[in-house]
Amino acid sequence: MATRSRTPANDGDSNAAAGLLPAGLRDVLPPRAEWEAQASERLIASFTAQGYARVKPPLIEFEETLLAGSGQDLAGQMFRVMDPVSQRMMGLRTDITLQVARIAASRMKDAVRPLRLAYAGQVLRVRGTQLRPERQFAQVGVELIGADALAADVEVAVLAAEAVASLGVAGLSLDITQPLLAPAIIAAHGLDPKQAKAARRALDRKDAAELKAAGGAAAPTLLKLLALAGPAKTALEGLKKLKLPDAAAKIVGDLDKLVAEVSAAAPDLLVTLDPGEFRGFEYHTGIAFTLFARNVRGELGRGGRYVTPAGETATGFTLYLDSVMRALPPQAAPAMVYLPFGTPRSTAVKLRKDGHATWAALDQESTDMKKAAKAAGCSHWWDGKTVQPL
Amino acid sequence: MATRSRTPANDGDSNAAAGLLPAGLRDVLPPRAEWEAQASERLIASFTAQGYARVKPPLIEFEETLLAGSGQDLAGQMFRVMDPVSQRMMGLRTDITLQVARIAASRMKDAVRPLRLAYAGQVLRVRGTQLRPERQFAQVGVELIGADALAADVEVAVLAAEAVASLGVAGLSLDITQPLLAPAIIAAHGLDPKQAKAARRALDRKDAAELKAAGGAAAPTLLKLLALAGPAKTALEGLKKLKLPDAAAKIVGDLDKLVAEVSAAAPDLLVTLDPGEFRGFEYHTGIAFTLFARNVRGELGRGGRYVTPAGETATGFTLYLDSVMRALPPQAAPAMVYLPFGTPRSTAVKLRKDGHATWAALDQESTDMKKAAKAAGCSHWWDGKTVQPL
C-alpha cells in the first residue's frame, strides 16, 4: 500500500482542530452519517404519512428572493456569490421555510389548499452562535399553507412531537407561546409608543421590576403573563381568571383549545406555556412553539403560524437534525459479515439476499481471520458454512 | 384565504423561465422530490449492504483543500466565498470524491484498509454544460481506498451496475476503458514528446487519418485500438492478437480478467470496451468505466482507479442522480387516504398504523367529498367505515 497521508494529523475529534476544515464545518463519519440520514428519512416518512409531500428547493438562489419578508432577519448570516450567468447576486440559503413559501406561491400556486409540504436539507450560515457553533446544519420540517383553522396549529404541533418521538426520543416538551398576546394587552391599555416599547423590552428581558415601572396600566396584567409561565394547564387556569381585552381573551381561548387537543393527542408530551414570550418569534402571527427534550442542550425544533410573503396564512415547523441526534438513544453499529478472501460471489449474493451486509476481503489475509474481521469493523464472519458472531 | 401570490407566474415547467430562480437551479416538486430522495437512499442501501459506510463531508471547505490534485480540473467551476472567521477563501464543492479521499487521509487514516466509504450529496457548479445544464445536482457514490487487487476494480464496476439495476433500470451498459493503455504503447515505441503529443491528440479526436500521420512506429497498433472499440469480448479478442509491449500486454490481461468477472457477475449488463479512450479520464490510473442506460441521454455515472492526494491507490464511482432518474421506469404517485372534516383522530392514527398515508380536511368541505379528495391529490377516501378507492 502507498504512503497514507500528507495531511496533518489531528486529535481524531475534529478536523477544524487541525485547520483542515473551516470552523463550524465538519465531516460526519461512520456510523453517525448513516444514523443522521436515516433519522432524516424517518422524520420525512412521518410527515408523508400525514399527507405532506416533499419538495426540494435549490441550495442557492437570487439574494433578493431569499431576503423577502422574514428572510431579512438572516441577511447578515448569508454567504453571497455572484452569478456569472445573470450577473446578479445569489445567496446560499440560511433557512428553508421561505423557499417552501416561494414554491407555494409560484409553481404550486394553483395546487389545492391547504397545501402540505415537507422538506429536508442543508442550510449554511456565515457565523455560528454560542448555542449552535455549526455553520452547516440540516433542517427537516413541514409547512401547512392556506389553512387558518386551529386544527392546523394542532396538527403541526402534534406532528412535530410525534415525529421526533417515533425516533425513540423520550422526555419531550412543547413550549407554547403566542407572540400577539402581550401586544394585544399593551394595545388595549392605550400605552403610548414609547411606553409600549419599554414594556415590550421589559417583557423580553423577563424583568419584572422594569415591567412594573414601564408597563403603565398594562403592568399588572403583563406581570401576570410573566408569572404564569410554566405547565400549560396551570398557566391557562391563571390566564382565564384575568380580566383581558377581547383580542387577548380570544387568544387565550384558542390556546386553551390547542393545549387540550395537543395533550389529548400526545399524552406523554409535557406541554408548557410562556404567555409573555415573543422574543425570537417576531415573524410569527399566531400560536408558536419550541420543542425540547429533557437533558438535551438546545431546542430540537420550532414552529408556528406566519404569513407567507405572498400573503397566505401558514403554519409549520423546522427540526434541527443536529439537536435531534443529540436527543436520540444510543444506537448500535450495523451488523456486518466478514467474507474471507476467496469466498465465492454466489455466497455473498445469497447472504445479502438474506438481509446481511457483507464486507469482502480483497487480498489473502496475512493474519488470523477473526482478527481481520474485527479490524474491518465486522460483527460476524463467514466460516465457509455459516455466519458466526465475532 | 388571503391573496395568493405576488410572485410572477410562470409556465409551470420551470422557475428559471420566469426569472424566479437562476438558470440551472430548480425546485424539485412532488412527487419527484420524494422519488429522487428514495432513489438516493436505495442506492446507498445497495452500497452499505456491501460494507460501504456513509460519510458526509461539508458543502463548503477551504478552497485549497478542494483544489488539491484532480480538484484543479474543476477550479473554474467552483463558487468561492470569503470565510469571515479565518479570512481565507472557501469553495462550494463541485465534486465529492476528493472530499472522501481527504477524510480517508485525515480522520480515517488509521482505519483498516481497504476502506469502503459511500456518500450522497449535492454539488454546485458555476456554469452548466450543454449535456448537463443543471448547476446543482446530486452525486451518489462509493470510494474503495487502499486496495490494488483487480478484485477491487471488479467490485466497484459490478456494484455500480447492480445498484442502478436494483432501482428498476434496464438496458444498462458499462463502457470500460484503461487510459494508460495507449500511453504504454506510445512510450514503448519511443516516440519523441512532440510525436507522442500529436498521437494522443489524434486518439483523443478518434481521427484515424491524423493518427496514421502522427503515430510513427506506434500508429498501426494505435489504429487497432481505435478500430476495436465495441463489445468487450470482441475487442479483447482483437487486443490479444496484437503484438504489444509488456506494460500494455499486462493491461490487456487485466482487462480480460475484469470483463470475464464482471460479465459473470452481471450477465444482463452490456459490457463494451474503448481501448483507445482516455479523454475525460485524465486523472485515472487504471481501469475506468462509464455507465449508460439504453435510450437515456447522458452518462448515469462514471468511475475508475486513481491515486488519492495522499498517495493511496483507490477506485470508486459516482452516479449522477438526475441521469439515473431519467432512466427510471414511470412511478405511481403514492396512495393517500382523504379523511373528511371531523374524522376522529383515533381513526387517522389507526389508518396510519395500518400503513396508510392520510390527508385530513381541516375545514368543512364546501363541495362533494370525492371531488375534494381528488383535488387534494388523494387516491382513496374514508367513508366513515372503510377506505374506498376514488
Boltz contact constraints between the chains, C-beta under 6 A:
constraints:
  - contact:
      token1: [A, 1]
      token2: [B, 146]
      max_distance: 6.0
  - contact:
      token1: [A, 2]
      token2: [B, 311]
      max_distance: 6.0
  - contact:
      token1: [A, 2]
      token2: [B, 312]
      max_distance: 6.0
  - contact:
      token1: [A, 2]
      token2: [B, 313]
      max_distance: 6.0
  - contact:
      token1: [A, 3]
      token2: [B, 311]
      max_distance: 6.0
  - contact:
      token1: [A, 4]
      token2: [B, 109]
      max_distance: 6.0
  - contact:
      token1: [A, 5]
      token2: [B, 105]
      max_distance: 6.0
  - contact:
      token1: [A, 5]
      token2: [B, 109]
      max_distance: 6.0
  - contact:
      token1: [A, 5]
      token2: [B, 310]
      max_distance: 6.0
  - contact:
      token1: [A, 6]
      token2: [B, 310]
      max_distance: 6.0
  - contact:
      token1: [A, 7]
      token2: [B, 105]
      max_distance: 6.0
  - contact:
      token1: [A, 7]
      token2: [B, 106]
      max_distance: 6.0
  - contact:
      token1: [A, 20]
      token2: [B, 106]
      max_distance: 6.0
  - contact:
      token1: [A, 21]
      token2: [B, 61]
      max_distance: 6.0
  - contact:
      token1: [A, 22]
      token2: [B, 83]
      max_distance: 6.0
  - contact:
      token1: [A, 22]
      token2: [B, 86]
      max_distance: 6.0
  - contact:
      token1: [A, 22]
      token2: [B, 90]
      max_distance: 6.0
  - contact:
      token1: [A, 23]
      token2: [B, 85]
      max_distance: 6.0
  - contact:
      token1: [A, 25]
      token2: [B, 58]
      max_distance: 6.0
  - contact:
      token1: [A, 27]
      token2: [B, 57]
      max_distance: 6.0
  - contact:
      token1: [A, 27]
      token2: [B, 103]
      max_distance: 6.0
  - contact:
      token1: [A, 28]
      token2: [B, 56]
      max_distance: 6.0
  - contact:
      token1: [A, 29]
      token2: [B, 55]
      max_distance: 6.0
  - contact:
      token1: [A, 30]
      token2: [B, 53]
      max_distance: 6.0
  - contact:
      token1: [A, 33]
      token2: [B, 54]
      max_distance: 6.0
  - contact:
      token1: [A, 33]
      token2: [B, 55]
      max_distance: 6.0
  - contact:
      token1: [A, 33]
      token2: [B, 56]
      max_distance: 6.0
  - contact:
      token1: [A, 34]
      token2: [B, 54]
      max_distance: 6.0
  - contact:
      token1: [A, 41]
      token2: [B, 41]
      max_distance: 6.0
  - contact:
      token1: [A, 49]
      token2: [B, 352]
      max_distance: 6.0
  - contact:
      token1: [A, 49]
      token2: [B, 357]
      max_distance: 6.0
  - contact:
      token1: [A, 51]
      token2: [B, 336]
      max_distance: 6.0
  - contact:
      token1: [A, 51]
      token2: [B, 359]
      max_distance: 6.0
  - contact:
      token1: [A, 53]
      token2: [B, 30]
      max_distance: 6.0
  - contact:
      token1: [A, 54]
      token2: [B, 33]
      max_distance: 6.0
  - contact:
      token1: [A, 54]
      token2: [B, 34]
      max_distance: 6.0
  - contact:
      token1: [A, 55]
      token2: [B, 29]
      max_distance: 6.0
  - contact:
      token1: [A, 55]
      token2: [B, 33]
      max_distance: 6.0
  - contact:
      token1: [A, 56]
      token2: [B, 28]
      max_distance: 6.0
  - contact:
      token1: [A, 56]
      token2: [B, 33]
      max_distance: 6.0
  - contact:
      token1: [A, 57]
      token2: [B, 27]
      max_distance: 6.0
  - contact:
      token1: [A, 58]
      token2: [B, 25]
      max_distance: 6.0
  - contact:
      token1: [A, 58]
      token2: [B, 136]
      max_distance: 6.0
  - contact:
      token1: [A, 59]
      token2: [B, 122]
      max_distance: 6.0
  - contact:
      token1: [A, 59]
      token2: [B, 136]
      max_distance: 6.0
  - contact:
      token1: [A, 61]
      token2: [B, 21]
      max_distance: 6.0
  - contact:
      token1: [A, 79]
      token2: [B, 81]
      max_distance: 6.0
  - contact:
      token1: [A, 81]
      token2: [B, 79]
      max_distance: 6.0
  - contact:
      token1: [A, 83]
      token2: [B, 22]
      max_distance: 6.0
  - contact:
      token1: [A, 85]
      token2: [B, 23]
      max_distance: 6.0
  - contact:
      token1: [A, 86]
      token2: [B, 22]
      max_distance: 6.0
  - contact:
      token1: [A, 90]
      token2: [B, 22]
      max_distance: 6.0
  - contact:
      token1: [A, 103]
      token2: [B, 27]
      max_distance: 6.0
  - contact:
      token1: [A, 105]
      token2: [B, 5]
      max_distance: 6.0
  - contact:
      token1: [A, 105]
      token2: [B, 7]
      max_distance: 6.0
  - contact:
      token1: [A, 106]
      token2: [B, 7]
      max_distance: 6.0
  - contact:
      token1: [A, 106]
      token2: [B, 20]
      max_distance: 6.0
  - contact:
      token1: [A, 109]
      token2: [B, 4]
      max_distance: 6.0
  - contact:
      token1: [A, 109]
      token2: [B, 5]
      max_distance: 6.0
  - contact:
      token1: [A, 112]
      token2: [B, 375]
      max_distance: 6.0
  - contact:
      token1: [A, 112]
      token2: [B, 376]
      max_distance: 6.0
  - contact:
      token1: [A, 114]
      token2: [B, 362]
      max_distance: 6.0
  - contact:
      token1: [A, 122]
      token2: [B, 59]
      max_distance: 6.0
  - contact:
      token1: [A, 136]
      token2: [B, 58]
      max_distance: 6.0
  - contact:
      token1: [A, 136]
      token2: [B, 59]
      max_distance: 6.0
  - contact:
      token1: [A, 146]
      token2: [B, 1]
      max_distance: 6.0
  - contact:
      token1: [A, 147]
      token2: [B, 362]
      max_distance: 6.0
  - contact:
      token1: [A, 149]
      token2: [B, 362]
      max_distance: 6.0
  - contact:
      token1: [A, 149]
      token2: [B, 363]
      max_distance: 6.0
  - contact:
      token1: [A, 151]
      token2: [B, 362]
      max_distance: 6.0
  - contact:
      token1: [A, 152]
      token2: [B, 362]
      max_distance: 6.0
  - contact:
      token1: [A, 265]
      token2: [B, 345]
      max_distance: 6.0
  - contact:
      token1: [A, 310]
      token2: [B, 4]
      max_distance: 6.0
  - contact:
      token1: [A, 310]
      token2: [B, 5]
      max_distance: 6.0
  - contact:
      token1: [A, 310]
      token2: [B, 6]
      max_distance: 6.0
  - contact:
      token1: [A, 311]
      token2: [B, 2]
      max_distance: 6.0
  - contact:
      token1: [A, 311]
      token2: [B, 3]
      max_distance: 6.0
  - contact:
      token1: [A, 312]
      token2: [B, 2]
      max_distance: 6.0
  - contact:
      token1: [A, 313]
      token2: [B, 2]
      max_distance: 6.0
  - contact:
      token1: [A, 336]
      token2: [B, 51]
      max_distance: 6.0
  - contact:
      token1: [A, 345]
      token2: [B, 265]
      max_distance: 6.0
  - contact:
      token1: [A, 352]
      token2: [B, 49]
      max_distance: 6.0
  - contact:
      token1: [A, 357]
      token2: [B, 49]
      max_distance: 6.0
  - contact:
      token1: [A, 359]
      token2: [B, 51]
      max_distance: 6.0
  - contact:
      token1: [A, 362]
      token2: [B, 114]
      max_distance: 6.0
  - contact:
      token1: [A, 362]
      token2: [B, 147]
      max_distance: 6.0
  - contact:
      token1: [A, 362]
      token2: [B, 149]
      max_distance: 6.0
  - contact:
      token1: [A, 362]
      token2: [B, 151]
      max_distance: 6.0
  - contact:
      token1: [A, 362]
      token2: [B, 152]
      max_distance: 6.0
  - contact:
      token1: [A, 363]
      token2: [B, 149]
      max_distance: 6.0
  - contact:
      token1: [A, 375]
      token2: [B, 112]
      max_distance: 6.0
  - contact:
      token1: [A, 376]
      token2: [B, 112]
      max_distance: 6.0
